[in-house]
């Protein structure tokens, strides 16, 4: 599949939205992929995220669910 530069930019802007609902869905998606056994590096690549972001979300999740 090919995308124009403009369409690709639009899609990436949508993914990088800072709206809470978008961030929550992206975090949930990343956590599910991690739970399925994918390494953080792969999850980041698949979801167009920085690996540090994925690892940060994993840490936050672990801290909130450690009780």
N, C-alpha and C positions, 0 to 999 in steps of 0.2 A: 504494500500500500504506500502510496506517495502522498505527501502533504505539501501544500505551498508553504513558504516561510511564514506568511501571514496567519494561516490556519494553525500551524504548529505553535506560533507565539501565543495565539488566542487560547489554545488548549493548555499550554504550560501556565499561562496566567490563571486559568481556572483552577488548575491543580495547586498553584501556589497561593491561593486565596487564604487570607488570615481569618476568614469567618469561622466562628467557633464550631459550627456544624460540619464544615469542610474539614477542619483540623481533626475533629473527633472521628469522622469517618476514615480519614487517612491513618490515624493512629490505630484504630480498630483493625483496619486491613493489615497494617504492619504487624500488630501483635498476633493476629491469627496466622499469618505466614511464619512468624517466629515459632509459634506453638506447633506448627506443622513440621518444624525441624529445619527450616531454611536458615542459613547463616545471615547475620545482619547485613553483611556486604551484598548478598544477593537480593535481600528484601529491598535495600536502598536502591539498587540498580533497577529492579522491577517497578518500583513505585516513584522513580524520579526524585529520590530524597538523598540527603547526605547520610552517610553511615552513622555519623555522630548523632543525628536526629533520631534514627531508629534505636540506637543504643540508649539514648536519653529517655525515650518513651518506654523502653523495656525496663529501665531502672525505676522510673516513676511507677510503673505498673507493679513491679516487684515490691516496692516500698509500701504502696497502698494496700497490697494484698498479703502482707507478711504477718498480719495479725492472726 
